[in-house]
Amino acid sequence: ESKGLGDDGLAALAEALAGSTVESLNASRNEFGDAGVAALAEKARGLRAIDVSDNPRVSSRVAALVTANLRELRCRNLAPGAFDVAHVASAASLEILDLTGCSLADRGASAVASALVARNLRELRLARNALTDAAADALAGPLASHTLDLLDLSANTISAKGLAELVAARGLAALVANAN
């Protein structure tokens, strides 16, 4: 169910949030696109949690939301390419990252794995991203030296062998997955 907030509406909201004490924004299931995300990134830099999930018009610029203050970013079901994983590396304070259904594939998961090293990330959701054993292999390396409270790999095509490799890395408190 869409809430109907478009680019202009999100820009106005971002303007109102500038300098406010509001720490969390759920802007999921709306109708804004990249212009709205850009306005939010520019004006609402004090937010600690942002949810822009299920906004099909967003095709890029989401990584601009990653600021020094941001602790939680949820970007479920955005268009392929909407999230530039390379920006996660600059987000030392990011604790929760939800990229469920963002068409990352193995290459995107590898980029996320590289960004995991020496970060505060506690929860990583990569469900429904067409990931295979190659992604599990890429994630296992960083997990040997970094602990996640939760790794969600459900609805991917990772085999039992790939999941076992992740568990062997010993950097997981909880794994959500289904073996194929």
Salt bridges, closest charged atoms under 4 A:
ASP7 OD2 - ARG57 NH2 3.27
GLU15 OE1 - LYS43 NZ 3.52
GLU23 OE1 - ARG48 NE 3.92
ASP51 OD2 - ARG76 NH2 3.42
GLU72 OE2 - ARG74 NE 2.66
ASP84 OD2 - HIS87 ND1 3.28
GLU95 OE1 - ARG122 NH2 3.40
ASP98 OD2 - ARG74 NH1 3.50
ASP98 OD2 - ARG76 NH1 3.12
GLU123 OE2 - ARG74 NH2 3.70
GLU123 OE2 - ARG125 NE 2.83
ASP149 OD2 - ARG122 NH1 3.41
ASP152 OD2 - ARG125 NH1 3.32
